Amino acid sequence: MANADPGDRVTLKDVARRAGVHPGTASRALNAETRELVNGETAERVLAAAEELGYRPNPIARGLKTSRSYTVGVLIPDLTNPLFPPIVRGIQDRLEEAAYTPLIVNTDNDPDRERADIEAMRARQVDGLITATARRDQGLPAGLERLSLPVVLVNRRLEDGARPSVVADDRKGIGLAVEHLLSLGHRRIAHLAGPQELSTGHLRHDGFIEAMRAAGIDPDPELVLVGTAFIESEGERLCNELLDRELEVTAIVAGNDLMAVGCYDVFVERGIDCPGEISVVGYNDMPFVGWFSPPLTTVHLPHYEIGARAAGLLLDQLRDPEIEPAQVLLEPELVVRGSTAAPLARDGQPA
């Protein structure tokens, strides 16, 4: 049997006819979410027929049958931040397995823009939302609570756990950074924290305090500074403020890798050797931080998995709106590189 004319739209019935099955069976075999309901050999036959004919599902027709658009809104605060692209890739790959299309918007952490983006998503009748813009104390972005849509939080969580979320264990991650520095002999350790209205900033700050106290060290409040954003310029500002206090400090745990890069900028300007004079640990393990000079010791997070798991939770909600909101906590991992070393004593020798 010849392939269908390229000028003609290949239909589900064409695929079913080629595979010798009922159109309902072909539909289930072509949908990754329902493929397991079909005999394996039959599913392979249907997939092969679809490939031979060049079949492409018609999302409009599918949506008319199911009252869905098969689109999902994805709200990201800053797509220029290198941690978000792998999260978005995980979301997209998982959604596309289920024949959903993500609509991705960048909010710049601007509440007005968030509201406008949410309204645009609503107008496009998305079936659900995945957002990395939630704030732990203020809840979801304005306008999102009014929508009767499934919502999953990614890289953020609410304190009451009212919405499903996928995050890394930030308390444990910062604890790994602190324990590493303590094992090298550091005691005067500073923390340049991220915004406390975000769960990531708040939990990492708490993790720093807890890890220091667990080691029998009461953190010096003068060595803990809080920033307004997880960006390089904030890391630079806080690091300058820290050093201007002229307090003894031998190591810095930065709120994230971008803030650690800001510390590097300050060290260059002030002629400070890293790690000879001050060690630095970042957080996130962004691409290329292993190429810095010195390569950055940091905490690795499974960003792609975070995105894929968040998309999976949303698909679960779409299948069962009554499902309990799941809170997924993924494991961090310390990556030791060249930006950390044992502190030097006053004579310039290792302490």
N, C-alpha and C positions, 0 to 999 in steps of 0.2 A: 504494500500500500504506500503510495507516494506521500511525502510531507504536504501539509496544507499550504495553499498559496500564501506567500508572505503578505499579500495585500488583504487577506481575509483574517479576521480575528478568530483565533482558535478558542473554542469554548470547552467548558468542563465536559459537555456531552461528547465532544470529539475525542477527548482524552479517554473517557470511559469506554467509548466504542472501540478505540484502538487497543485498550487493555482488556476488553471483553468483560467489563464489570458494570455494575449499576452506577449511575452518576453519584448516588449517595456514598457508595464505597470509595469512588474516586475522590470525592471531596474530603472524606476522612483521611485517606492516605496522603493527600497533598498538604494537610494541615499537621504541622509538627506536634500540635497539642493533642490531636486525636489519632495519630498514626498507629499508636500501640493497640488501638481497637481493631485494627485490620491485620489479617494474616500476613506474616512477614514476606512471603513469596509474592502475595498479591500486591502488597505495598510497593515492592521493588518493580513489579510489572507496570504499575500505574506511574511511578516516578520515571521509569524509562520511556513510557509513552509520552509523558508530558515533555520530557527533554527532546525527544524525536520531533515532536510537533511544534516545539517552541512555545509551549503554553505559558501564559502569564496571567495570574489571577486578576480579576477585575474587582478592585476594592470597593468601587461604588455599588456594583451589583451585590457584592457580599454584605456591604453595610445596609443596603435596603432590606435584605432578608433578616438581618440580626439587630437592626436599630443601633448599629455602632458605626463609628467612623474609622476604626482600626488605626487611630493615631493617638499618640501619648505626648503630652507636653512635658518638656524637660527644662527646668529653670536653673541656670547656673549663675553664680554671682560674678565670676570673672574668668572668662575663657582664656585670658592671657596667662593666668596662673598655671604653671605646668602640671599641677597635680590633677586638674580637671579633665584634660583630654583623655587619659586612660579610663577614667570613670565613665565619661560619655561613650567611649568605645565599648565598654562592657555593657552599658545600657542598650546601645544600638544593636549589638550582636545578639543579645538575648531577646529583645523585642522582635527583631527580624526573623528569628527562628519561629516565632508564633504569628508571623505575617502582620505585625504591627509596625508602623512607621513613627519614629520620634520627631517631634518638632522642637528644636533646640533654640532657646533664647538666652541672651546674656543680659543680666539685670544691673550690673555694676553696683550691686548692693544699694541701689537707689529705690526707696519705698514707692515713689511716684511711678518709676519705670516698672517696678514689680506689678503694681496695680494695673497699669496699661497692658503689660504682657499677659497677665492673667485674664483680663477681659478679652484680649485677642484670642487666647486659647479657648475661652468659652464660646466665642463667636464661631470658631472653627470646629466646635463640638467634639473636642478631644474626649477620649474615654476615661482618661485618668491623668494624674500628674506625678512627676518625680521632681523633687525640689531639693536643692542644696542651699537654700536661702533662709531656712527657718532659724529663729533665734530662741534660745532656751527659755528666756524669761517672758518674751512677748508672743510666743507661739508662732503660728504660721503667718506668712505675709498677708497684709490687709487684702481682703477680698477672697482669700482662699477658703476661709471657714464657711463662707456663705454658699459655696458650691457643693452640691451633692455628688461629688466625684471621689473615687478612690485616690488617696494621696499617700505617697511613700517618701520618707526623708532619706537623703543620701549624704553621708559625711557630716550629718547633723542629727541631733535628737532632741526631743522635748523632755523636760524633767519628769513629767507625769506619765510618759510612755503612751500617750493617747493615740499617737499615730505610729504605724510601722516604720522602722528605720533600720539602716545598715550603716554601721560605723566601725572603726577600729577601736581597740581598747586603749584609749589615750592615756588613762592613768598608768596602765602597765607600761606603755611605750616610753613615757617620760621617766618612769621608774627605772627602766633599762638604761637610759642615758645617764641618770644620776648614779646608779650602781657602778657603771663603767668608770666614771670619773673618780668615784670614791676608791675603786680598786686600784687606780693609778696613784692614789695618795692625795688627791685634791680634797680640801675641806672648805676653802673659801670659794664657793660656787655660786654664781649669779644666774638668775633666770629672767630672760626677756620674754614676757608672756604676751600672748595674743589677746584679742578683744574678749572681755569676760561675758559679754552678752551672747557670744557664740559658744555652743557646747564644747567645741574643740579647744578654744582658748581656756575656758573655765576648767575643764577636766585635766588638761595638761598642767595648768597652774596647781590644781589640787594634788595631782600626781607628784609634782616636784616637792611640794611641802611634805607630803606623806613619806616620800622616799628619804628625804633628808632626816626627818624625825625618826624614821625606822632605824636609821644608822646612828641615832643618838646625837644628832646635830640639830640645834634649833636654828632655822634659817634666819639670817640677818635681813630684816625688812628693807634695809637700805640697798640690798643686792637683788631685790625683786622689783622689777619695773614692768608696768603694764602698757601695752600699745593699743592703738585704735584700729589697726588693720594688720593683716598678715602679709605685709609687703616689705620690699627691700629698704625703702626710705624710712619706714618705721623702725626697722632693725638698726639702721644707721643712727637715727635720732636717739634711740634708747641706749645704744652702745656709747655714744658720745656723752650722754647724760650720766651713765654709769661711771665712765672713766673720769669725768669732771669732778666726781665726788671724792676722788683721790683715796679710795678705800682699797685695802688689799683684796685682790681678786685674781684667782689663778685659772678659772674656767668659767665658761658661759654655756648654759643650756638655752638655746633659742627656741621660740615658739614654733617656728617652722624653718624650712631651708632658705626661703627668701629673706627672712630676718637674719639668718646666719650669714647670708651673702652681704647684707648691710654691715655686719660686724667686720667682715673681710675688708670692705671699703674703708672703714675707720682705721683698721690696723695699717693699711697702706699709707693713709694720710698721716698717721702718727708715728710711723716707723716701728710698729710693734710686731715682733716675730710670733707667728702662730705655727706650731704649738709651743715654741720655746718659752715664750712669756705668758701667753694665755691660750688655753685649749678651747675649742668650740665644738658643740654637738648641735646638729640641725634636727629636722623632723619632717618626714615624708619620703625621703630618698627620691627626689625629683630626677628626671633624666639629666645626665651630664654633670651632676655634682661630684662624681668620681673623677672628673677631668679638671676640677678646680686646682688651684695651687695655694695651700695643700689640698689634696682630695678630702672631701668633707665626711667626717664621721657623722652618721645620721641614723634615724629609725625608719626602717622600711615598712610601708603599708601596702597591702594588696589592693591597689586602686582599681584595677580592672575587675577583680572579683567583687569589690564593693558595688560597682555599677551593675554588674551582671546579677548579683543577688538582689539588688533593689528592684531591678526590672522583673525578676522572678516573683518577688513579693507583690508587685502590682498586678501581675498576671493572675496570681492566686486570688487576689481580691476581686478581679473581674469575673473569675469563675465562681467565687463564693463570697458575695458581699457581706455575709454575716461572720466571716472568719475573724478570729481574734487578732489584734495587731501584734505582729511579731517584732521582737527587738533582737537583731542579729549583731553580734559582737565578734569581730575578726581579730586574729592575733597579729601583733606587731613583731618586728625582728630588728635587733641592733646590727648595724653594719659598721664595723670599725675600719677607719681609713687613717689618713695622715694628719688630720687636724687635732688629734688628741695625743698627749704624752704626759709622762709624770711631771709634776711641778718642779721648778728649780728652787733651791734654797737661796739665801741671800748671797752666797759665795759663787753662785752660778752653776753649782753642781746639783744633780738630782737630789731631791729632798728625801 
